[in-house]
Amino acid sequence: MSQSLQIKSDATLGWDVGGAHLKAALVSATGEVLEVYQVACPLWRGIAELDQALAEVFGQLETIPQQHAITMTGELVDIFLSRREGVMQIAQFMADHLNGEVLFYSAKQGFVDSAEVSFYADSIASANWHASASLIAKSINQGVLVDIGSTTSDLILIKDGLIASQGFKDAERMRFDELIYAGVVRTPLMALCHQVEFDSHLVNVAAEHFATTADVYRLTGELALEDDIADTADGAGKTELESARRLARMIGHDVEDKDISAWKALAFEFRKVQITRLQEALSHLDINQDVPLVGAGAGRFLVRVLAEEMSKPYLYVETLMNASNKASHWASVCLPAVAVASLSIGMQC
């Protein structure tokens, strides 16, 4: 850890508590992104996973700040009977395990303390997209923030420096194609499409959890190694051959049936399906041709492709933040954690 971290004890730690990952961002009092962390946190296995993930983040810090800002989507996992119950349990857990000031992001009220969580649970639930867009709206007047993560894709319209989404809660955002349950790591391929092009034929896709989008983007060479931390569908490894083996099963083949080039071609066909789905969603937004797409998340490489294919300007989200080269990649991948830390600092100033 750098000497600057030891000096800047007034930094804020932003947290994004997901169902599969815990993300944390250390942001200085002047808004500089100092460090960003992402650790596995399969919350569906039990709340104890969050304890282990917190310990892993704390183990990488020399100084733990006394200011914490939290957003979450982990309330969606099925250990909780409802979103509200999930928000309450996660908020209580974080408040019990963090020292100092602990604030929770509400998309409607801004930041609230733990005593207020029960009153605002509905707007705390899955509000991380709103935090991200609120931060970016401070830097651009017009644009679409496209945050493609491991599990979902968020498409958030910014107009006149304000969030202009049609939906607010997940159900509304899904209805308006502003939240798409497809990412670049954990999404089962059977969720992308029922048919895919292979060997000059349209073939059916098995409705089985044989492979995920991580297998696709390993074979296309676009998924960064550091973003590839989820388990594989079969529990096996992540080599090119193992990814191709899982992909082949999706259309009833064994990997030995074809050369590796055929399975890479199939990966690009699945990629094409996902890009088309995102293009359709973007077409529903009321945007001019010169409105830029702002790419964030582990799948931001797809946002760049979208911008090229739709002839739109493209912005890397980290260019809109004050982040060092060391932290810039993770600041994009863990944007909501950066956002809540940065927004809470702005509130204190």
The 8 nearest C-alpha neighbors of each residue, nearest first, counted from 0:
[[1, 2, 61, 4, 60, 59, 5, 3],
 [0, 2, 3, 4, 5, 61, 33, 6],
 [1, 3, 5, 4, 6, 0, 7, 61],
 [4, 2, 6, 1, 5, 7, 0, 33],
 [5, 3, 7, 2, 6, 1, 0, 8],
 [4, 6, 2, 3, 7, 62, 8, 61],
 [5, 7, 3, 4, 8, 2, 9, 62],
 [8, 6, 4, 9, 5, 10, 3, 27],
 [7, 9, 10, 6, 64, 5, 62, 4],
 [10, 8, 7, 28, 64, 11, 27, 65],
 [9, 11, 27, 28, 8, 26, 7, 64],
 [12, 10, 66, 26, 67, 340, 25, 64],
 [11, 13, 25, 67, 24, 340, 66, 68],
 [12, 14, 340, 336, 68, 24, 23, 339],
 [15, 13, 23, 69, 336, 22, 68, 16],
 [14, 16, 70, 336, 22, 71, 21, 69],
 [17, 15, 71, 21, 73, 14, 72, 70],
 [18, 16, 73, 72, 20, 19, 21, 71],
 [17, 19, 73, 42, 76, 41, 20, 72],
 [18, 20, 41, 40, 17, 42, 39, 21],
 [21, 19, 40, 39, 17, 38, 18, 22],
 [20, 22, 16, 38, 17, 40, 37, 15],
 [23, 21, 37, 15, 36, 14, 333, 336],
 [22, 24, 14, 36, 13, 336, 35, 15],
 [25, 23, 35, 13, 337, 336, 12, 34],
 [24, 26, 12, 34, 33, 11, 32, 35],
 [27, 25, 32, 11, 31, 10, 33, 30],
 [28, 26, 10, 31, 30, 29, 11, 32],
 [27, 29, 10, 30, 9, 344, 26, 11],
 [28, 30, 27, 31, 26, 344, 10, 345],
 [31, 29, 27, 28, 26, 341, 32, 321],
 [32, 30, 321, 27, 26, 29, 322, 33],
 [31, 33, 26, 322, 34, 321, 25, 30],
 [34, 32, 25, 26, 31, 326, 27, 322],
 [33, 35, 25, 326, 24, 32, 36, 26],
 [36, 34, 24, 23, 329, 326, 25, 330],
 [37, 35, 23, 22, 24, 38, 34, 56],
 [36, 38, 22, 21, 23, 20, 39, 35],
 [39, 37, 21, 20, 52, 40, 22, 36],
 [38, 40, 20, 19, 21, 41, 52, 37],
 [39, 41, 20, 19, 42, 48, 21, 52],
 [42, 40, 19, 43, 18, 44, 39, 48],
 [41, 43, 18, 44, 45, 40, 48, 46],
 [42, 44, 76, 45, 41, 78, 77, 18],
 [45, 43, 42, 41, 48, 46, 78, 47],
 [46, 44, 47, 42, 43, 48, 78, 41],
 [45, 47, 48, 49, 42, 50, 44, 43],
 [46, 48, 50, 49, 45, 51, 42, 44],
 [49, 47, 51, 46, 50, 42, 40, 45],
 [48, 50, 52, 47, 51, 46, 53, 40],
 [49, 51, 47, 53, 48, 52, 54, 46],
 [50, 52, 54, 48, 49, 53, 55, 47],
 [53, 51, 49, 55, 54, 50, 40, 48],
 [52, 54, 56, 50, 55, 51, 49, 57],
 [53, 55, 57, 51, 52, 56, 58, 50],
 [54, 56, 52, 58, 53, 57, 51, 59],
 [57, 55, 53, 58, 59, 54, 52, 60],
 [58, 56, 54, 60, 59, 55, 53, 63],
 [57, 59, 55, 56, 60, 54, 61, 53],
 [60, 58, 57, 56, 61, 55, 0, 36],
 [61, 59, 57, 62, 58, 63, 56, 0],
 [60, 62, 63, 59, 0, 5, 4, 58],
 [63, 61, 60, 64, 5, 8, 4, 57],
 [62, 64, 60, 65, 61, 57, 8, 12],
 [65, 63, 66, 10, 8, 11, 62, 12],
 [64, 66, 99, 98, 100, 67, 63, 11],
 [67, 65, 11, 100, 64, 99, 101, 12],
 [66, 68, 101, 12, 11, 13, 100, 102],
 [69, 67, 13, 102, 340, 339, 103, 101],
 [70, 68, 14, 103, 13, 104, 15, 102],
 [69, 71, 15, 104, 127, 103, 14, 16],
 [70, 72, 16, 15, 73, 125, 17, 127],
 [71, 73, 125, 17, 74, 75, 16, 124],
 [72, 74, 18, 17, 75, 71, 16, 76],
 [73, 75, 85, 82, 86, 72, 76, 124],
 [76, 74, 73, 82, 72, 77, 85, 18],
 [77, 75, 43, 74, 78, 73, 18, 79],
 [76, 78, 79, 43, 75, 80, 81, 74],
 [77, 79, 76, 43, 80, 45, 44, 42],
 [78, 80, 77, 85, 81, 84, 76, 74],
 [79, 81, 84, 78, 77, 82, 85, 83],
 [82, 80, 84, 83, 79, 85, 75, 74],
 [83, 81, 85, 74, 84, 75, 86, 124],
 [82, 84, 86, 85, 81, 120, 87, 121],
 [85, 83, 87, 81, 82, 86, 79, 88],
 [84, 86, 74, 82, 88, 79, 83, 87],
 [87, 85, 83, 89, 74, 84, 88, 90],
 [86, 88, 84, 90, 85, 89, 91, 83],
 [87, 89, 91, 85, 90, 86, 92, 84],
 [90, 88, 92, 86, 91, 87, 85, 93],
 [89, 91, 87, 93, 92, 88, 86, 94],
 [92, 90, 94, 88, 89, 93, 87, 95],
 [91, 93, 89, 95, 90, 94, 88, 96],
 [94, 92, 96, 90, 95, 91, 97, 89],
 [93, 95, 91, 92, 97, 96, 90, 101],
 [94, 96, 92, 93, 97, 91, 98, 90],
 [97, 95, 93, 94, 92, 98, 50, 53],
 [98, 96, 94, 95, 93, 99, 101, 67],
 [99, 97, 65, 100, 96, 101, 94, 95],
 [98, 100, 65, 66, 101, 97, 67, 64],
 [99, 101, 66, 65, 67, 102, 98, 112],
 [100, 102, 67, 68, 66, 94, 112, 99],
 [103, 101, 112, 68, 111, 110, 69, 67],
 [104, 102, 69, 111, 110, 68, 70, 112],
 [103, 105, 110, 70, 109, 123, 69, 106],
 [104, 106, 123, 109, 122, 108, 107, 110],
 [105, 107, 122, 126, 109, 108, 129, 123],
 [108, 106, 105, 109, 122, 123, 119, 104],
 [109, 107, 105, 106, 110, 111, 119, 122],
 [110, 108, 105, 104, 106, 107, 111, 103],
 [111, 109, 104, 103, 105, 102, 108, 112],
 [112, 110, 103, 102, 115, 104, 109, 113],
 [111, 113, 102, 114, 115, 103, 101, 116],
 [112, 114, 116, 115, 94, 111, 90, 102],
 [113, 115, 112, 116, 117, 111, 118, 91],
 [116, 114, 113, 118, 112, 117, 111, 119],
 [115, 117, 119, 113, 118, 120, 114, 112],
 [118, 116, 120, 115, 119, 87, 114, 113],
 [119, 117, 116, 115, 120, 121, 114, 122],
 [118, 120, 116, 121, 117, 122, 123, 115],
 [119, 121, 123, 117, 122, 116, 83, 118],
 [122, 120, 124, 119, 123, 83, 82, 118],
 [121, 123, 105, 106, 124, 120, 119, 107],
 [124, 122, 105, 120, 126, 121, 104, 119],
 [123, 125, 122, 121, 126, 120, 86, 72],
 [126, 124, 72, 71, 127, 123, 128, 169],
 [125, 127, 129, 128, 124, 123, 106, 70],
 [126, 128, 130, 335, 129, 70, 125, 71],
 [129, 127, 131, 130, 126, 132, 335, 153],
 [130, 128, 132, 126, 127, 131, 133, 106],
 [129, 131, 133, 127, 128, 132, 338, 335],
 [132, 130, 335, 128, 338, 134, 129, 133],
 [131, 133, 135, 129, 134, 130, 136, 128],
 [134, 132, 130, 136, 131, 135, 129, 137],
 [133, 135, 131, 132, 136, 137, 338, 130],
 [134, 136, 132, 137, 138, 133, 131, 139],
 [137, 135, 160, 133, 139, 138, 134, 132],
 [136, 138, 135, 134, 139, 160, 133, 140],
 [137, 139, 136, 135, 319, 140, 134, 160],
 [140, 138, 136, 141, 137, 160, 135, 142],
 [139, 141, 160, 159, 158, 136, 157, 142],
 [142, 140, 158, 157, 139, 159, 290, 160],
 [143, 141, 291, 157, 290, 292, 156, 144],
 [142, 144, 156, 292, 155, 157, 293, 145],
 [143, 145, 293, 155, 154, 292, 146, 294],
 [146, 144, 154, 294, 153, 293, 143, 295],
 [145, 147, 295, 296, 153, 152, 294, 144],
 [148, 146, 152, 298, 296, 182, 299, 151],
 [149, 147, 296, 297, 182, 151, 150, 298],
 [148, 150, 184, 182, 183, 185, 151, 297],
 [151, 149, 182, 185, 181, 148, 186, 180],
 [152, 150, 180, 182, 181, 148, 179, 147],
 [151, 153, 147, 179, 146, 178, 182, 148],
 [152, 154, 178, 146, 145, 177, 155, 147],
 [155, 153, 145, 177, 144, 178, 143, 152],
 [156, 154, 144, 143, 164, 153, 157, 177],
 [155, 157, 143, 163, 164, 162, 142, 158],
 [156, 158, 162, 142, 141, 161, 163, 143],
 [159, 157, 141, 161, 160, 163, 140, 162],
 [160, 158, 140, 161, 141, 157, 162, 139],
 [159, 161, 140, 136, 158, 157, 139, 141],
 [160, 162, 158, 157, 159, 136, 163, 140],
 [161, 163, 157, 164, 156, 158, 132, 133],
 [164, 162, 156, 157, 158, 161, 165, 155],
 [165, 163, 166, 156, 162, 155, 167, 177],
 [164, 166, 163, 175, 167, 172, 171, 177],
 [167, 165, 172, 171, 164, 168, 175, 177],
 [166, 168, 172, 171, 169, 165, 164, 170],
 [167, 169, 171, 170, 172, 166, 125, 122],
 [168, 170, 172, 171, 173, 167, 178, 125],
 [169, 171, 173, 172, 168, 174, 166, 167],
 [172, 170, 166, 174, 173, 168, 169, 167],
 [171, 173, 166, 177, 169, 175, 178, 174],
 [172, 174, 178, 176, 170, 171, 175, 177],
 [175, 173, 171, 172, 176, 170, 177, 166],
 [174, 176, 172, 173, 177, 171, 166, 165],
 [177, 175, 173, 280, 178, 174, 172, 179],
 [176, 178, 154, 172, 175, 153, 173, 179],
 [179, 177, 173, 153, 172, 176, 152, 154],
 [180, 178, 152, 181, 151, 176, 173, 177],
 [179, 181, 151, 150, 152, 178, 182, 186],
 [180, 182, 151, 150, 186, 179, 152, 183],
 [181, 183, 150, 151, 149, 148, 186, 147],
 [182, 184, 149, 212, 213, 298, 148, 185],
 [185, 183, 213, 149, 212, 182, 186, 211],
 [184, 186, 150, 149, 211, 212, 187, 213],
 [185, 187, 211, 212, 181, 150, 182, 184],
 [188, 186, 211, 189, 190, 208, 210, 185],
 [189, 187, 211, 190, 191, 210, 212, 186],
 [188, 190, 206, 187, 191, 192, 204, 205],
 [191, 189, 188, 187, 192, 186, 181, 193],
 [192, 190, 188, 189, 273, 272, 193, 181],
 [191, 193, 194, 190, 189, 195, 204, 188],
 [192, 194, 204, 203, 189, 195, 191, 205],
 [195, 193, 203, 204, 202, 192, 201, 196],
 [194, 196, 202, 201, 197, 203, 268, 204],
 [195, 197, 201, 200, 202, 268, 199, 198],
 [198, 196, 200, 199, 265, 201, 195, 202],
 [197, 199, 200, 196, 261, 201, 265, 264],
 [200, 198, 197, 196, 201, 202, 195, 265],
 [201, 199, 197, 198, 196, 202, 195, 203],
 [200, 202, 196, 195, 197, 194, 203, 199],
 [203, 201, 194, 195, 200, 196, 197, 204],
 [204, 202, 194, 193, 250, 205, 195, 201],
 [203, 205, 193, 250, 194, 249, 189, 206],
 [206, 204, 249, 207, 250, 189, 203, 251],
 [207, 205, 189, 204, 208, 193, 249, 190],
 [208, 206, 205, 209, 189, 249, 210, 187],
 [207, 209, 210, 187, 232, 206, 189, 188],
 [208, 210, 207, 232, 245, 249, 248, 233],
 [211, 209, 245, 232, 208, 246, 188, 187],
 [212, 210, 187, 188, 186, 213, 214, 185],
 [211, 213, 215, 184, 183, 214, 186, 188],
 [214, 212, 184, 216, 211, 215, 183, 217],
 [215, 213, 242, 217, 212, 216, 211, 218],
 [216, 214, 266, 212, 213, 218, 217, 219],
 [215, 217, 219, 222, 213, 218, 221, 214],
 [216, 218, 220, 214, 219, 215, 222, 213],
 [217, 219, 216, 220, 215, 263, 239, 266],
 [220, 218, 216, 217, 221, 215, 263, 266],
 [219, 221, 217, 218, 216, 222, 223, 215],
 [222, 220, 216, 219, 223, 217, 300, 218],
 [223, 221, 216, 217, 220, 224, 226, 227],
 [224, 222, 226, 225, 221, 227, 297, 220],
 [223, 225, 227, 226, 222, 228, 217, 221],
 [224, 226, 223, 227, 228, 222, 297, 37],
 [227, 225, 223, 224, 228, 297, 222, 184],
 [228, 226, 224, 225, 229, 223, 184, 222],
 [227, 229, 226, 230, 225, 39, 224, 38],
 [230, 228, 227, 231, 185, 184, 39, 19],
 [229, 231, 234, 232, 228, 185, 233, 235],
 [230, 232, 234, 233, 235, 229, 236, 237],
 [231, 233, 210, 234, 209, 208, 211, 230],
 [234, 232, 235, 231, 209, 210, 245, 230],
 [233, 235, 231, 232, 230, 236, 237, 229],
 [236, 234, 233, 231, 237, 241, 232, 230],
 [237, 235, 238, 241, 234, 231, 242, 233],
 [236, 238, 241, 242, 239, 235, 231, 214],
 [239, 237, 241, 240, 236, 242, 217, 243],
 [238, 240, 242, 241, 243, 218, 237, 217],
 [239, 241, 243, 238, 242, 244, 259, 254],
 [242, 240, 244, 238, 243, 239, 237, 236],
 [241, 243, 214, 239, 245, 244, 240, 237],
 [244, 242, 246, 240, 241, 245, 262, 247],
 [243, 245, 254, 241, 247, 242, 246, 240],
 [246, 244, 210, 248, 242, 243, 247, 209],
 [245, 247, 243, 249, 248, 244, 210, 242],
 [246, 248, 252, 244, 249, 245, 254, 253],
 [249, 247, 251, 252, 245, 250, 246, 253],
 [248, 250, 205, 246, 247, 204, 251, 209],
 [251, 249, 204, 248, 252, 247, 205, 203],
 [250, 252, 248, 249, 247, 253, 205, 204],
 [253, 251, 247, 248, 250, 254, 256, 249],
 [252, 254, 255, 256, 247, 248, 244, 251],
 [253, 255, 244, 256, 247, 243, 257, 252],
 [254, 256, 253, 257, 258, 244, 252, 259],
 [257, 255, 254, 253, 252, 258, 247, 261],
 [258, 256, 255, 261, 254, 259, 262, 260],
 [257, 259, 260, 261, 255, 256, 262, 254],
 [260, 258, 262, 261, 263, 257, 243, 240],
 [259, 261, 263, 258, 262, 264, 257, 265],
 [262, 260, 264, 259, 263, 258, 257, 265],
 [261, 263, 265, 259, 264, 260, 243, 266],
 [264, 262, 266, 260, 265, 261, 218, 259],
 [263, 265, 261, 267, 262, 266, 260, 268],
 [266, 264, 262, 268, 263, 267, 197, 261],
 [267, 265, 215, 263, 269, 268, 264, 262],
 [266, 268, 270, 264, 265, 269, 271, 263],
 [269, 267, 271, 265, 270, 266, 196, 272],
 [268, 270, 272, 266, 271, 267, 265, 273],
 [269, 271, 267, 273, 268, 272, 266, 274],
 [270, 272, 268, 274, 269, 273, 267, 275],
 [273, 271, 269, 275, 270, 274, 276, 268],
 [272, 274, 276, 270, 275, 271, 277, 269],
 [273, 275, 271, 277, 276, 272, 278, 270],
 [276, 274, 278, 272, 277, 273, 271, 279],
 [275, 277, 273, 279, 274, 278, 272, 280],
 [278, 276, 280, 274, 279, 275, 281, 273],
 [279, 277, 275, 281, 280, 276, 282, 274],
 [278, 280, 282, 276, 277, 281, 275, 283],
 [279, 281, 277, 278, 176, 282, 283, 276],
 [282, 280, 278, 283, 284, 279, 277, 154],
 [281, 283, 279, 280, 284, 278, 285, 286],
 [284, 282, 281, 280, 285, 279, 176, 175],
 [285, 283, 282, 281, 286, 156, 280, 177],
 [284, 286, 283, 287, 282, 156, 281, 158],
 [285, 287, 284, 290, 288, 142, 289, 156],
 [288, 286, 289, 290, 285, 291, 311, 284],
 [287, 289, 290, 311, 286, 310, 291, 309],
 [288, 290, 287, 311, 291, 312, 286, 310],
 [289, 291, 142, 287, 288, 141, 286, 311],
 [292, 290, 312, 142, 313, 311, 289, 293],
 [291, 293, 143, 313, 142, 144, 314, 294],
 [294, 292, 144, 314, 316, 145, 315, 143],
 [295, 293, 299, 145, 315, 302, 316, 146],
 [296, 294, 146, 299, 331, 316, 145, 332],
 [297, 295, 332, 148, 147, 146, 298, 299],
 [296, 298, 148, 332, 299, 226, 147, 149],
 [299, 297, 147, 300, 296, 183, 301, 148],
 [298, 300, 294, 295, 302, 301, 296, 297],
 [299, 301, 298, 303, 302, 304, 221, 294],
 [300, 302, 304, 299, 303, 298, 305, 274],
 [303, 301, 305, 299, 304, 294, 300, 306],
 [302, 304, 306, 300, 301, 305, 307, 313],
 [305, 303, 301, 307, 302, 306, 308, 300],
 [306, 304, 302, 308, 303, 307, 309, 301],
 [305, 307, 311, 303, 309, 304, 308, 310],
 [306, 308, 310, 304, 305, 309, 303, 311],
 [307, 309, 305, 310, 306, 304, 311, 303],
 [308, 310, 306, 307, 311, 305, 278, 288],
 [311, 309, 307, 308, 306, 312, 288, 305],
 [310, 312, 306, 309, 291, 289, 288, 307],
 [313, 311, 291, 306, 292, 289, 290, 314],
 [314, 312, 292, 291, 306, 293, 303, 311],
 [313, 315, 293, 316, 292, 294, 291, 312],
 [316, 314, 294, 317, 318, 293, 313, 295],
 [315, 317, 318, 319, 294, 295, 293, 314],
 [316, 318, 320, 319, 315, 327, 331, 330],
 [319, 317, 316, 320, 315, 314, 321, 322],
 [320, 318, 317, 316, 138, 321, 135, 315],
 [321, 319, 317, 318, 322, 316, 32, 31],
 [320, 322, 31, 32, 30, 323, 319, 318],
 [323, 321, 32, 327, 320, 31, 326, 324],
 [322, 324, 326, 325, 327, 321, 32, 33],
 [325, 323, 327, 326, 322, 328, 317, 321],
 [324, 326, 323, 327, 328, 322, 34, 329],
 [325, 327, 323, 324, 329, 34, 328, 322],
 [326, 328, 330, 324, 322, 329, 317, 323],
 [329, 327, 331, 330, 326, 332, 325, 317],
 [328, 330, 332, 331, 327, 326, 35, 333],
 [329, 331, 327, 333, 334, 328, 332, 326],
 [332, 330, 295, 334, 329, 296, 328, 333],
 [333, 331, 296, 329, 297, 330, 334, 295],
 [334, 332, 330, 331, 336, 329, 335, 22],
 [333, 335, 337, 331, 330, 336, 332, 338],
 [336, 334, 338, 131, 127, 337, 333, 130],
 [335, 337, 13, 14, 15, 338, 24, 334],
 [338, 336, 334, 24, 340, 335, 339, 13],
 [337, 339, 335, 341, 131, 336, 340, 134],
 [340, 338, 342, 341, 336, 13, 68, 337],
 [339, 341, 13, 337, 343, 338, 68, 342],
 [342, 340, 338, 344, 339, 343, 30, 337],
 [343, 341, 345, 339, 344, 340, 338, 346],
 [342, 344, 346, 345, 340, 341, 339, 347],
 [345, 343, 347, 341, 346, 342, 340, 348],
 [344, 346, 342, 348, 343, 347, 341, 30],
 [345, 347, 343, 344, 348, 342, 110, 341],
 [346, 348, 344, 345, 343, 342, 28, 341],
 [347, 345, 346, 344, 28, 343, 29, 342]]
